[in-house]
Amino acid sequence: MLLIHPPLAKACEPPAGITRLAGALRGNNLECSLWDANLEGQLFLLEQEQAPVDTWSRRAWKNIPKNLQALRSPGLYDNSDRYQRAVVDVNRVLSNSSDRQGVAITLANYQDETLSPLCSADLLQAAEEYESNLFFPFFQSRVPKLLEKTGGEWIGISLNYLSQALPTFALIGFLKKNYPAFSLVIGGGLVTSWLRSPSWKNPFAEFIDCLVAGPGEEVLLEILGKDSNRAYSQPDFSDLPLQDYLAPGLILPYSASTGCYWNRCLFCPEKAEGNPYRQLPADQVLTDLIGLVATLHPRLIHFLDNAVSPGLMKRLIQQPPGPEWYGFARVSPELCNPEFCKELRRSGCIMLKLGIESGSQKVLAAMDKGIDLEMVEEALTALAAAGIATYVYLLFGTPSESIDEARQTLDFIVRHAKAISFLNLAIFNLPRNSPESKELELRDFSAADLGLYSDFCHPRDWDRRAVRNFLASEFKTHPLIRPILQRDPPFYTSNHAPFFVHGGRKAKENSS
């Protein structure tokens, strides 16, 4: 079986999904091969001949080999200005690789003005007209060589993001037209969201033989004739070009759990889709990490969990994995303890991503976040003192918020600006299948049948346009907030942010 991670997503670390599938298959003596078509596809486009017409594009094209090498070298991350120039120049060349009108590509996104990833008819059109896709020359040159070496009758594709949908369906159309003997099984985060919608009706039966919701290991084993009650196997990164990712050393992605252990926040997609919480035993996590670190020698571990549990944090303190690590975490009593945070830093924790969402206690209570602002303040203070960076996520425009509560969030961030390393600002999207949506007056964003969200009449007249105006005119312009926003690495954002946390490294050295 050939397992594929399709374009387009950030290409700074290996794709975790297909490595978990490979571990399960190979652990049951089944052969498979991995293809990161996202990384290879971007490099393919960057290497194609261009004839730039403006000075910036000519400079960016000329410097592509140097900038790609720099992004893989630690020294670039010591100078944020040089880093930003390198990333923006690489993105310029990638954007210029599209000569099709209406198609825009960046290091983190793929958009087509005429085709929508939210519309099944458009995705089917992308499959039918695969030769018009930007990645078609890449698929045409690469797929034959891969399938010559691939045994079996199945190809698996992991479709996780909307930015991957149109290239994925172009690849699906190419495979079905040119290699009809192979059957296609498609899974991943985006497919899971589709399949768990109560209104789901499969429009893709002509092109896709099997669609999978949730973890795909058991389904693949059954397809290939193996008992799904198999023993656990750790992820397998064989076949992937680990030295080619755009980061200063290997970032090792790892999931210790799926779903969310809190699973109570109102309007949360995880809750709306009914995704169960499943956690690996902490001993198994440490066994996996010790083996993977010894074999792959990563520079950084990226925990992909919705929230790294306090129990796992305690085990990492007892038995540090070796490299520095980061991931999402819920604000918890443990993170309010200065000594716990210092021990967490000694375990290698370089950064935590925190979904604080709001600086209004009223809004937090209405969302059932299970945290209070006093706890958040204590956690931010303790983490900063320990040398652990914080990447804080804020959510504006929830049904319980108005401009008054949004200004409370502004004031809260200003008061704690010194303890916040990075900020992510998002405008609330209402999950289409959220149980709480019954209490709101709804209107669809569009008639797209695969849309994941609904628009709604905000009960406090705090619509998306008003939120955008507030963010642009008040929040982002505040002199204490603007520098935090400017620190965010362009395009790669939180994936590259840990490499800029110099203060954290010094704190770890001083505490050793």
N, C-alpha and C positions, 0 to 999 in steps of 0.2 A: 504493500500500500504506500502511495505517495501522500504525504501530509503537507499542506500548503498554508502558509501565512501570506495573504494577498496584499497588494498595495491598496490604500495608502494610509500609513500611520507613522508616528515618530520612529526613526530607525536608529535609536541610541542603545537599545538592548535587545537581546533575543526574545522571540515570542514565547511566552510561557505555555500557552494552550497546547501547541503541537508537541512541546517537549514532554508534557504530562501524558499525552496520548502515546508518544513513542515509548515512554517508560513502561506503560501498561502493556503495549503490544510486545515489546522486546522481552519484558519480564515473563511473558507467556510463550516465548520462543516463536514469535511471529515477526517476520521481516518487515521493515518499513524504512522509508527514507524521508528526510525533512527538506523542505524548500522554503526559505524565507524570500518569497517573491517581492516583498515590500522593500527590504534592504537592497537586494540585487536590482530590482526595477528602478529605484531611485538612482543608484550608481550608474546603471545603463544609460538613463536619460542625461545624467551629468557628464557622461563621457562622449556623447554624440556631438558631432561637429556643429558649430554655430557660427553665424556671421553677425555678431552684434553691431547695432547701428548707433548706439550712444556710448559715451565715455565710460559710464558706470558699468554697463554690460560688458564692454570690452575688457575692462580691468578685472571684473569678476570672472569672466571666462578664462582669461589668461592665468588667474591665480587658483583655479579649481584644484589642481593637484596639491598645491601648497596648503590651501585652506582645509581640504579633507584630512591631510596629514596632521595639521595643527589641531583639528577637533579631536583627534585620537591621541593627542600629546598633553600631558599634565600642565606643561608650562603655559599654555594658552589661557588656562583658567585662573592664572595669577593676575591677569589683567582684563578686567571686564570690558574695557573699551575695545581692545584687540579681539576679544571673544565675540563681541557683538558685531564688529565689522566682518569677521570671518563667517559667522552664521548668516548675516544678511546678504553677503556676497554669494554664498552657496545657494541660498534661497532664490536670489536673483537669477542665477543660471538655471535652476530647476524650473522656475516660473517661465523663463524664456524658451524652455524646451517644448512648450505647448504652442503650436502654430494654428490650432483649431479655434475658430472664433467661438467665444462663449465658454471655453474650458479654462479654468484657473486652477493651478496646482501650486502648493507650497510644501514645505518640509513637514507639515502637519495636517494637510487637508487636500481634498480633491473635490471640485465643484463644477457642475455643468449647468449652464443657464437654461438649457432646453430639456434636460432629463433630471428627474428628481429621484433620490434614493428612497423617498417616502411613498412612491407610487409604483405598484406592481407592474402596471402597463409599461412604465418607463424602464424598469429593470429588465423586463422581457424584451423591450426594444434594444436595450444595451446588449443583451445576449444575441439577438438576431443580427445586429449591426456591429458585431465585435471588431471588425476591421477598422472602424472609425475611432476606436478607443486609443487614447494616447499611448497605452502600454502594449498595443497589439504587436508592434515590431519586436518588442522584448519577448512577449509570449511566443511568437513565431520562431525566434532564434533559440530560445532556451528549452521549451517544453519537449521537443523531439529528443534531445539528448537525455533529458531526465527520464522520459518514459522508456527509452531503450534499456535503461538499467533497472526499471521498476518491475517487480514481479507482482502477480495477483491481478485482480480485476477491478479494484476499487481505488478511487482518489478521494481524499478528505480535504475539505477547505474550512478553515476557521475564520468566520466572518464576525467581527466584534464591533466595528464602528461604522457609522453612516458614511464616513469618508472612504471606506473600503467597498461600499456596496456596488457602485457603478463599475469600477475595475473588476470586481469579483464576478459580476454577471457577464462582463465581456469575456473573462477567462472561461466561465462556464459555457458560453456560447461557442467559443473556440474549441474547447475540449469535446463538446457534444458533436460538433460538425466534423472534426478531424480525427477524433479518437472515440467513435461510438461504442467500441467494445468495452470501454471502461464505464463503470457505474460511479455516480457521484453522491457522496454523503456530505452534507453541509451542516455545521454547528457553529457555536460561538455566542457571544453575548447578545449581538443584535438579533440573531436567529431565535435565541431564547425569548427575547422580548416579543417577537412576532408570535411565536407559537403559544405563549402563555396569555395572549389576549383572548378574552371570551368571544370576540367576533372573528377570530382567525378562520379563514377558508383558504386552503392551499392553492395559489394561482400558478405554482411553479412545477407542477407534476410532469410537464413535458420535458423539462430540462434537468430536474433534480430528482434522484431516485430515493433519497432518504434525508429528512430534516430532523435535527436532534436538538432538544431543549435541555439545558443544563449540562453537567459533566458528561463527556461522551465516551469515557473509557468502556463502560459496560456495553453500550450499543455497538461499538466497534468490535469488541471481542465476540459478541453474539453474531454479528455479520460475518466474521471470519471463522465461525464455527468453534469458538472456545467457550467454556463455561464462564459465565459472567461472575461467578463467585470465586474470583481469583485473588491471589495474594497481592498485597500492595507492593508497588515498585516506585522508586523515586524517579523524578524527571530525568530524561536522557537528552543531552544536548549534542550528541554526535551528529555529524553531517553539517552543522551550522558553521558559518565562517566567523568564529568568535572574535577574530582580530580585526574584522572590518566594520564593526558597529561604530557609530559616530559618538564616541565617548572616550575619555582619557583612561582607558582600562575597562575590563569587562564588568558590566553591571549584571548581576545574577538575579533574575526575577524568580520569586518563590511564593507560593500560596500555602499558608498553614491552615486556611479555612475558606469556605465559600458561604455566601449569605452574610448576615449580620447578627451578632449575638444580642444586640439590643432589640432591633427589629420592631420598634414601636413608634418611630418618628412618623408623624402624619405626612402624607403626600410623598412618602419615600418610594422610589421605583422598586426597590427590593421587596418592600412590603406589598405593594400593589401587584407584583408579579407572583407573589407567594413563593419566593425562593427560600428553601429551607436552609438553616444554619448547620453546617457540617464542619467539624474541627478535627484535624489530625491530632493524635496524642503528642504531647510536648516532647516525649522521648523520641518519637519517630521524626519530628521536625529537626531535633538536634542531630540525630543520626544522618538524616538526609543532608543537612548543611555541612556537617563535618566531611562527609564523603564528597560532596560537590566542591567544597572549598579546596580539599586536598587535590582533586583532579583538575579543576578549572582555574584555580588561583584568581578569583575575581577581586576587583578592587573595591566593589561596593555590592551589598545585598539589598535588593528592593523587595520588601514584603508587599504583596498585592492584596492582602486581606482588606475587606471593608473597614475593619478595625483590628489591630493587633491586640489580643486580649491581655489583661493584666497578668493572667496566669502564665502566658507564654513569655511576657516580659520578665517575670521572676525567674523562669528557667534560663533565659538568655543571660540574666545577671549571674546565675549560678555557673553557667557554662557558656561563656562568650563564644560566638561562632568564628571569630578571627577578624575578618574585614569589618569595616564600618557598615552600618545598615540604617535604613529609614523605611517609613511606611505611615499609613493612616492609623490614628488612635483616637478613641473617645476620651474626652476629659473625664478623669476618674479620680477618686480620693488618693490613689497611689501617686498620680502625677502632681498632687499638691504637696507631697512630702519631699522636702529638699534633699534628704539623704537618699531616698529612693531614686531621685533624678540623677544624683551624682553617680550612683551605682549603675544606673541605666547608661549613662555616658561612658563609664568604664567598660561596659559590655560592648561598646561600639556604636551605640545609637548616636547618629550625627544630626538627624532631623526627624521631626514628627509633623505629619500633616493633621491638622485639627479642624474638624467641621464645627466651628463655633456658631456660624450662621447669623447670629444677631447679638447686638448689645442691649437689647430690650428684654427684661425678664418676662414681661407679658407675652412677647412673641415666642420666647423659648418654651414657656409653659403651654401656650396654645399648640405648639408643634410636638409636645410631649418629648422634648429632647432629653429629659432626665438629668439636666445639669442646671446649676444656678451661676450667676455672674460672679459671686464671691469665689466659687470653686474655680472658675475660669481664670480669675485674677491670680489666685494662688498658684495655679498650674503654670501660667505664663511666667510668673516671677521665678518659680523654682526651676523651670526648664532653662530659662535664660541664665540663671546663676550657675547652672551645671554645665553650660556650654552647648546645650542642645538647641539647634535652630528650630523655629516654628514656621510652618507654611499654613497660614490661617485662611480658611474658606468662609466667605460670607455670602448670604443668600438674601436678596432684596425682592420685595414684591409679593411675599406670601399673603394669604388672605387676611391674616390678623394684623398686618403691618400697614401703617400709613406713613406719611412723611415725618410725623412726630417721632415714631419709633425708629425710622431710618436715621434721624438725626441723633437719637440716643446711641445708635451703633457707631455713628461718626465720632461722637464724644468718647465712647468707650475705647475705640481704636486709638484716638489721639492720646488719651491718658496712658495707654500701655504701648505706645509706639516703639519705645526702646526695647521692649521684650518681644517684638514681632519681627521676624526676619523677612518674610514674604507674604503677599496677600493675593488671594484669588477672589474676584468679584463676579458673582453670577446673578442673573435675573431668574426668578422662579418660573419653572415650567410645571404645569399641572399634569401629572401622569394620566393618560386617557382612562385607565382602568382603576384609578384610585377610589377606594370606597368613600372617601370624604368628598369626592367631587359631586355627590348627590345633593350636597347642601349648597351648591353654587349654581349660578345661571351660566350655562356653558354655551360656547360657540367654537366650532372647529377652526384650527388655524387654516385648513384647506380641506379640499375633498379627497386628499390623498388617503388611500386605504391602509397604508402601512405607517401612518403617523403615530408617534408614541405619546403625543401630548395634545391636550385640548386648551383652547383659549377660554377665558371666563370673564364675566363682568365683575370687576373687583368690588367687593362690598364696601370698601372705604375710598372708592374713586382714586385708587393708587395703581393706575395701569402701567403697562410696560413703557410707554412713551414718557410718562411722568418719572418713572424710576430712572430711565436713561438720562433725562435732563438733570435730575438730582445728582447722579453719579458724575456726570460731566462737569456740572457747574459748581458743585459743593464738595463732594467727597474726594474726587481725584485731584482737585486743585489745592487741597489743604497742605500747607508747607511741611507738616510732619508726616503726612501720608504719601505725598508724591514721591519722596525718595524710596520708600518701601516698594511702591509699584515699579519704579524704575530699576530696581535690583532684579526683577524677575527675568530670567533668561528668555530671549525671544524664541518663539516656536517650541523649544524643548521644555520650557517652564520648570515644573517640579522635578522632571527627570534629570536635569542638569544642576538644579539648585544646590544639592549637597556638595558639589565640587567647589562652590564659592564660600563655604562656611569655614573660613580660616580661624575665626575665634573659637569654634568648637574644637578644632584640631589642637589648638594651643591649650585649651582647657583639659583635654584628654591627656596631653603630654605632662601637664603640671600635676594631674591627679595620679599619675602612674607611680 
